[in-house]
């Protein structure tokens, strides 16, 4: 199991990205129950085998989204489209399966991908100019800082007794300006720091940890494609 | 002297829409292997000078530039920042905003990778740079786990990996404790000896004084004068003027005659604290993600008492304040504020980053918002805010946009709005963080005002200058545990505790201690400094 976890975590980020995107579109376009079940099970297996740690907040967010989505759609199907409750429930469950598959694939990708390796791989394997490839990486890096700022700002507003239920929009506006100001200031300094270290000076650069497409990636591609193809064939053979 | 590494002739810089030049006729030369110390008041253009020398201005930040700027035979204002990578390196005051990669080794690889050096060369330069700054043992550490002092050293290592001829540093010690600050300057001294040219903007002149080959003094009008040493500068410009500019002058520069009256009056800040504790923590522990951030902390602070919590970055100081403020509730142990559990409505909390506190656009609106949350009508609140600003001599700030203020002014506004809350407990998180001495003196005065009014103040800091000026009761926190408790005198005598607390007294105090002058460290020196800065209008 440990070895399998290591192998899944060592997959080339670009290969993983392409395959999972193909999987998401496959689940979106083919709405058969068997296809969707295949994707949900495959994604769940990937998450479990790679031992991705899903944070409680993320799991709760995903769960509440699913529950809300289920009831809203069910109500729409029954009351607006006039579907029978059983049919409405079946359609809603299919939609839920799609969303579950997307959430699980995303959790697998985020939980097993090093942002720096993703930037390197986008540049080396997909030929994305490295200046753009690193932008995604730098953006990801600033996310925890912004979250930390928001947490502190909420705390200071509680100390000031600032929240007024009569004008809640004022509270949101009060968060917007400091976040914008601090983000712009940090982004400017980071841009100067990066450029002063030669970032963007030449169109190419050296990679100390280059990413490659290895036999591991080919095996994963073949296995994943086979599972998806089997699911598609089964869906055609057993129309549900 | 051979051809200078940096040559600036009649440099004038003006930002778009600005009414005047930020730099106005600046001329100087810095030779190879020399270290130049740049001093001047806030807003005089010190950072603008460094950004121009690095090529940031006008390539990334638009400005009108006139005059000659030559750095290591290159022309930054024409070539731009990216072209000069490898020739000029720049390091800013906040290390958090400068690192890019997740691990220490990757961070020092980054510049060499960008300049497309062969892998062997990138690795060789990275290893050398880490060795030079003393970070070889941290190569596989994640950058976010390093202390602020280590992060600043990493920022320097990352620049050194390009082996630049000229190194520019903008207040590199503003955010770090005194011990780390000294280590940074020891490193700069080594770099200087190895032939690098260093230009450093620094308010804490005692750090750079001994290794500076020249002092470039930028005046308030953007012009400049060059002096061979700090002593020459003090003799020509005067200690009082420099103090008004925010320079951290050691007490030996404070004219003794002016301070005779002050000596007796400033020996102790705290009044007579009541015996009943207003703030109490017993066996307080906090865990985050399996790590003990606070572990068995015991703390007792009486009404009207001033307590300083001292400790290195990451020792749990801010977490302690958050628990006491009632904004962090996941803790074990007993905590009591004014006889009950902690709650945000019981305390005033001054943030390390003032912008996090701000909710409004202008200064008067910001202060009025606090009064409005206490039930004042808008008109009344604005009126009271203006009166308070005038009473503190800050009437000119009333209509200013809070984000346009200098860092020191922002800190004062954040202080004033917390004062308006009129709470009995004040929690101050690194209130002199990144401030020059003038604004630090303002902060010290505000803290003293609170204590005189009978408020309980718990102040977190690693600033040894401020500690000596306040003369408080001290709790020393290291790795989440209280490792020291006592008054300032005991701390100065407990050298064993210094290492754990990353505490180093200012150089003047250290020297006096070595000569057996403990009393002068506690009473005479702070009195002289107070006298100097109060006389200078701080």
Interface residues (C-beta under 8 A of the other chain):
Chain A: X114 X115 X116 X138 X141 X145 X149 X152 X153 X155 X156 X157 X158 X159 X160 X161 X162 X164 X174 X177 X178 X181 X182 X185 X186 X189 X190 X191 X192 X193 X194 X195 X196 X197 X198 X199 X200 X201 X202 X204 X205 X206 X207 X208 X209
Chain B: X51 X54 X56 X60 X81 X82 X83 X84 X85 X86 X88 X89 X90 X92 X94 X96 X97 X98 X99 X100 X101 X102 X106 X109 X110 X111 X112 X113 X114 X115 X116 X117 X118 X119 X122 X123 X155 X158 X159 X162 X322 X325 X327 X344 X345 X347 X348 X349 X351 X353 X355 X356 X357 X358 X359 X360 X361 X369 X370 X373 X374 X403 X417 X421
